[in-house]
Amino acid sequence: MPPITRHLALTAVPAALLVALLPPLTADAVPGPDRSALSWEPCDGTKGAEPRQECATVRVPMDYADPGGARISLALSRIPAEDDGARRGVLFLVPGGPGGSSLNDPSGKGQKLPREVRDQYDLIGFAPRGIAPSGSAGCGLDQGDLAMTKLRPWPAPDGSVDENMATAERVSDACAREGGALMRHLSTPNNARDLDRIRAALGERRISAWAVSYGTYVTAVYSQLFPHRTDRIVLDSNDDPDPGRVARAWLAGHEQGVEDVFPHFAAWASEPGNPDRVARTAAEVRPLFLRLAARLDREPVRRPGAEVFDGNALRQIMLDGLSLPGRYPTSARAMAAARSGSVPPALPGSVPQDVAAVGTGTICNDVAWPRSAAAYRKDVAESRAAYPLTAGMPRNAMPCAAWRYEPREAPVRITGRGPSTLLLVQNERDAVTPLSGALRLREALGRRAVMVTVNGTGHHSYLAHGNTCGDRTVSHFLTTGERPDGDTYCP
């Protein structure tokens, strides 16, 4: 891995050291909304926002190694605490991604929080650097290269990665040519530093957070760089913090994540009375899916005016569908279409330019990826043999295989150093951020964290699937600061 640049080392390390000198936080010392230097106004263009939601903008350095240089805008939102007398501070709603936004989350999932949580915290959403309406990034990609199956590509039916390597060259060239200076400064450590600039602009000495998916990694990095700026931190659906691979480890985790969830889907898809039933028994669903995907590899279905329905399209639909039980019908209907030789109602879609640029730029800037096609061929072959449901995609060549920039700093290594302020919550069956990766984050955090494993299925855990034990444990922590005495399981 490239060494940490001298400037970034000097800007990141003192922040974590200086905050250790702060006196302990007390409830009456927490600054209220009137201490903020921000100008809050009604939100424009946030569909479905509650009337109480306010918006503001904060300026942050584009390059934290040059804090006096160019600046970019970050869009923020807030719904103030509902009981001024009970107010404790701010609760950041940290989105997934890279490429997600939580700008409307105070009005959305924030309103699912129990009243006693909403009484204590201003709910804070934001659009991360590069995502509109913050200063947005873009690579000017052709529409075809905005497809999820190009940005997270599948190998060819025979396992070849040649087309994927060509796509990587094309996307990387476009991002270097059209992305501007911001493309070089999209990274997880900079997202974490942005959180601290937002904290300061809000006039808060510490933050609490409810982070999901990729946001768990951002927040874990924040907790490493600024440990004494953390109050009550909930990490929900957790990423593997492997400092040698970073996003490569997250993507590789899909192999096991799909294996964890597929039996649950198979049981659902074989239930008598299910209108989307695809097989008589759960044991029949897996071989059926593999046969259908292989047949579409050989004989794709084409419909005039529609994209091709091939084996990888079916696999992508399945991967997307396994993220939530509510999406199982889409996967089953795609299998039924494949069986009948038709095209399903919905094929894998594409993503907006800013989401594509931020997602690609962040994972490619965080860590150097292999450049050799031979290395990917080897990894893909091993993956296809061991995990046929995902057909080698999780270890395939992404655009990072040809990225034009070297990482500007080494990935942050997550450790157990710092105050014990973190609670992890994780579903047992999660295709996107599997339990295996969450356990690695739990191990890295050591004494700083306690983990709640929930007998649940799907991506996201807290307030998402109705597990009373898990939801009650997290809500109790946010309202009182009390966690279980040790790692625990919610049946």
N, C-alpha and C positions, 0 to 999 in steps of 0.2 A: 504494500500500500504506500502511496506517496506520503512523505513526511508532512506533518502539520506546518503550514507556513509560519514564519516568525511572527508576522503581524497578527494572524488569527490566534496564535497561542497567547500573545500578549493581551488580546482583547477579551478572550473567553475566560481564561483562568482567574484573573483578578476579580471578575464579577462574582464567582463562586466563593472566593476567599473573603472579599470585603463584607458580603452579607452575613458571614458568620459572626461579625463583630456587632451586629445589631442586638439590642436588648430584646428579651422575650416579648412576644405579642400578647397583648391583653385586649379584652373585648372593648374596653372604653377607649383604647388607642387606635381602633380601626377607623380610618377616615371615611366619612360618608360621601354621598354623591356630590355634595356641594364643594368637596375638596378637589374634584376633577377639573383639570384645565381644558377639557374637551367642550365643544359646543354641540349640544344635543338638539336635534331637530326631528320633525316627523319624517318617517322613512318614505322614500320615493321608489316605486317600482318593486316593492317586496310583496308579492302576491300572497294574500291571505294573512298578512301581518295583523296582529292585534293592535287596536288603537293605542295601547300603552307602550308599544315598542317604539323606541327612539333610535336614531342613527347618528353617527359621527364619523369623522375621518382623522386618522393619526398618520404623521409622516415618520418614516423610519429610514435608516441608511440602506441603500441598495447593497453596499459592500461594507460589512462590519469591520473589515481591515482598514477602511478609509471612512471613518464615521463623519468626517466633515465634507465628504463628497456628495455624489448624486443621491437623491432621496426618492422614495416611492411612497405611494399612498396605500393605506390599509383601511378598508371600510369596516366599521364596527356597528353592532346593534346592542340594545339593552332593554330589558324590562326591569325596573327597579324592584327591590325587595318589597313585599306586600305589607310588612309590618315594620315601620321605622324603629320601634322600640326593641324589636328582636333582631335587627339587622346585624349580621356578623361580617359580611364582606361581599366578594364577588365569586360567582361560580362560572368559570369559563366552560363553554360547550365546545370541545375541541373536535373537529370533524375528521372523518376518515379520508381516504385518498391513497396517495397524493392526488390532489385535484378536487377534493371535496370542499364544501363551504358550509358554515353553520350560521350564516347571516340571518336566516329566518327561524333558527332553532329556538330562540326565546319564546316565539309565538307558537312553535310547533311542539317538538318533543319536550321542551321545557315546561309546558303546561301539563304534562303527565306527571311531573314531580309532585309529591305530596305537599299539601299546603304548608306544613311545618318547614319544609325545605325552601319553598318559595318565599316564606316569611323572612328567612334569614339571609337570602342572597339576592343581589342583583344578578340576573341571568345575562351573560355576555356571549354574543355570537360575533363571528367575523368571517370575512373572505380572506384566505391566506394570500400571501404575495403571489402575484401572477394570475389570480382568479378574479374576474369582473364581479362587482364594480370596483374592487381594488385595482391598482395599476396592473393591467392584464398583460399576459405573455401570449405569444403565438408563433407558430412555425410556418404558417401559410401552407399547410399540407393539402395535397389533393384530397378530394372527398374519399377516394378509395383507401387512402392511408389513414383516414380517421376511424376506420372500422376497428372495433375491439379485437377482431381476429388478426389484424395487422399490428396493432400496438402491443398485444399480448399474443403473439402468433403461435399457431400450431404447425408442427412439422408436416411435410407432405405424406401421403398415404404410405409411401415406402420408407419413411423416416428421414428423408433428405432434408437438410437445412439450407440448401443453396438459395432457394427463393427467400427465405427468412433473412439470410445474410445480405441479399440484394436490397430487401426492404429496409434493413438497418442502415445501409449506406445512404439510401435515398432520404429517409427520415432525418438522419443525422446531418446530412448536407443541408436540408431545408432549415433545420433548427439553427445551424451555425450561420446560415445566410440571412434568414429572416427574423431570428429571435432577438437580436439586439443584445445589449449588455446584460439585461436581466437574466437571460438564459444561463449565464455563468454563475449566477448567485441564487439559483433555486436549489435549496438543500434543506435537509432536516435540521442541522444545527442553526441555520438562519431562521427557519420557522420557529425554533425554540427561542432564539434571541428576540424575534418579533413579539412573542408572547410577553417577554419581559418589558419591552418598550410599551406594549399596550397596558401592562400592569402599572407602569410608572405614569402613563398618561391618565389613567383612571384615578391616580392618587392613592393607590393601595400599596401596603407594605408586603402583603402576601396574597396569593391566589389559592382558591380551591378550584377543582376541575372535575368535569365528567368527560372523559376522553374515550372515543370509540375507534376501534380498528387501527388504521395508520396513526390516528391521533394518540393512541397509547404509546407509540414509539416516540412521537414528538414530545409528549409530556414526560416520558421517562428520560429523554435527553434533557428537557428543561430541568427536571428534578436532579439531574447530575450536574448541570452547569450552574444552576441557581438553587442549591438544596434548601437553603434557609428562607427562600421565598415561597415555599410550599406550605399550604395549610392542610386541607383535606382533599386528597387526590384519589379519584376513582378511575381505574383503568379497566375498560370494558371491551372484551374480545381482543385479545392481546397478540401483538406481533413478536416474533422471535427477534431478540436483540443482537444476534450474531454479528460481532464487529468486523469479521472478515468478509462477510457476504452481504449483509444488510438486506436489500430488497430481493436479492437472489435467494436468500433463505426464506423470505415470505412466500415467494412464488413456488419454490420447491415444496413448501408445506402443503400446497394444494393437493399433492399426491395423497398424503395421508388423510387430509381433511375430507376429500371425496370418499376415500375408503371408510372413514368414520361415519359418514352421513348416508351413503348409498343404501345400506341395509334398511334404514328407517324409511327411505323413499320406496324401496322395494316392497316393504310390508304394506305401505299405504296403497301402492299401485296394484296390489293384488287382492285388496279387500273386496269381498262380495258386496254388491250394491254400489260400489264406487262408479260413477258414470264415466270416469276416465281410466277404468281398470284396463291394464295391458296384459296381464297374465293371471293364471289360476292360482299360482303359489308365488311366494316371495323368492324362492330359489330359482324361479324361471326368469326373473326380470333381468338380472345381470347378463346371462348369456344372450338373451334376446337383444338387449341394448348393444352388446358388442357385435352381434351378427348384423344388426341394422346399420351400425356405423360403418362396418366393413363393406356392406353392400353399397352404401352411398359413396364410399371411397371409389368403388369400381364403376358405379353407375349413378352419378349425380342426377338429381331431378331439376329440370329447368322449366320455368313458367314464363311466358312472355311478359316483359315488364318487371320481372322480379329477379332478385339475386338467386344464385345457384344454391340449392339445398344439397350440400355434400356432407361427408362424414364429419368433417371438422365443424361445420355449422351445427350438426346435431350435438356434437360434444360440447360446444360452447353453450348451446341452449341448456344442456344438462347441467353444466357447471354453474351457470347463472341460476337455474332452478333450484339447485341444492342449497343455495344460500338461505332460503326461508321456506318452511313448509307450505306457506301460502302460495308459493310459486310452483309447487309440484305439478299442478294441472298443466301448466305450460310445457313442462318436460314430457309428461305423459302424452299430450296431444302431438308433440313433435315426433315421439316414437310411433304413434298411430299413423301420422302422415307418412313417415318413412316406410312403414309396413305396407301402406296402400299405394305408395308411389306418387304421392302428392306433396305439395309444399305447405308447411304449417302456416297459420295466420301471421305469425311474427317470426322473422329471422333475426339473427344477431345484429344489433344496431351500431351506430357510430357515436362518437363523443364530440363535444364542441372543441374548437381550436384551442381555447385557453386551458381546458382540462387536459387535452392531449399534450400540450407543451409543458404544463406544470408536472403532470404525471411522469412524462418521459424525462424531463430535465432533472427532477428531484432524484429519481432512482439512479440515473446515470451519473449525476454529480456526487452522490453520496459515497460511492465506492467504485473503483475501477473494475470493469467486467473483462472476462477473457476476450481476446480478439481473434482467436484461431477457430476457423470452422471445424477443424478436426476435434477440438475440445468439445464443442457442442454436439457433434455427431456421436462422440463417445457417450456423453451424458444422456443424450436423447435415447440412444439405444438401450442403455441401462434402465432408464426410466420406463420406456415402453414395455420392456420385459417384466419389470417388477410391478408396474401400476398401469395395466392396459386401459383402465377407464379414462385416464388423462393422456394417454398416447404420446407422452414425451413433452407436452407443452410446458409443464412447470420448470423444465431445465433447458428450454430452448433458447435460441439466440434472439434477444430483444433488440430494440434499436441501440441499446447501450453497447452492443458488440462492435459498433463502428463510431461511437461517440467521439466528437472532435475535441473535447476538452478533458484534461486530467482533473481529478478531484483537487480542490483547493485546500483541503485539510483531511486528516484521517477521521474515520467515523468515531463518534463518542462511545467509549466503552462504558456500559451500564454496570455499576457496582453497588455494594451495600453501604457505601459511605454516605452519611447524611442522616437527617432526622427520620424517624419511623412514622411516615405520614401517608402511606399508600395502601389502598385496598384494591386488589385485583378481583374481578368477577368474570367467569368464563363458562360458557356452555360446554358440556362434554362433547357434543357433536356439532362442529362448526367447520364447514368446508372451506371457508375463506381464511379464517385465523384459527387453525386447529389447536386443540388442547395441548398437543406436543410442543408447539411453539410457545404457548402461554407458560408452560412449565419451565421453559428455558428462561423466560423473563423473570418468573418468580425466583428461580435459583440465582440469577444474576443480582437481583435486588436484595437478597439475603434478609437480614434482620429489619430492613426498612419496610417490608411489606408483609401482608397477610393475604391469602388467596381463598376465595370462595368458588368452588367448582359446583356448577348447577347441572342437575340432570335435565338438560334441555337440548333442543335441536334448533339450529339456525344461527345466523350471524347477528350479533348484538345480544346481550343478555338482560341487562337491567331495564325493567319496565317494558320488555319487548314480548315476552312469551308467557307471562302469567305465573311464574314460579314465585309463590308467596314468600317462601323462605329466603330466596336470593334477593328479591326486591326489598323485603323488610330489613335484611342485614345491611344492604347498601344505604337505604334511607336512614336507618339508625346511625350509621357512621356519619353521614352528611349532617345530621341534626345534632349529634352529641359528640362526635369525634371518637366514639367507642367502637372498637373492632372485636371480632372473636379473639379469644386468647391464642389461637393458632389456626393454621389452615383448616378449612372445614368443607363439608359436602352438604349440598341441599338436594334431597331426594325429590 
